[in-house]
Amino acid sequence: ANNIIADPKSSSIWKSILVKRQFILGTLTNLFKMIPSKLFNEDARLKLADFII
């Protein structure tokens, strides 16, 4: 399983996963900005983002 990262064929898959992750994080950040900050401090936001992803 460790070879998957080094395998050139899977590198494009990893890139697309990272791009999707960036997109999801960006979307989440925008959603969090709409939520009153009293409900979420920065730490809670990061934990929730990690949990969702």
N, C-alpha and C positions, 0 to 999 in steps of 0.2 A: 504493500500500500504506500510505502514511503517513496517509491519510484515514480508515483503518479505526478508529483510536483516537478521532477526532473525531466519527465517525458515531454518532448517537444510537441507531440500531438495534443497533449492535454493543456498546454500553455494557453491556447486560444480559449479553451473552456474556462480556465481560471481567470483570464482577462474578462470574459463576459460576466462571470460571477462577481468579480470586483466592481465592474461597471454597474451592475444591477444593485450591488450593495451600496455604492455611492449614491445612486438614484434614490434608493429606499431611504437612506439616511437623510438626504436632502429633503425628501417629501416629509419625513417624520419631523425634521427640524421646522419646516413650515407649519405643520400641524400643531407642534408644541407652542409655536409663537402665538397661535390663536387661543390656546388654553391659558387661562389666568395663571400668572407665574406663582401665585400663592399656592396653587395645587401642586406644582412641580418645581423643585429646585434643580439646578444643573445636574447634580449627582443622580437624582431620581430619573431625570430624562435619559442620561447615558445608560443607566441600568436597564431602563425599559427598552431603549433602542437595542441594547445587546440581547435582551430577552427575546424581542420580536425577531431579530435576525439570528 
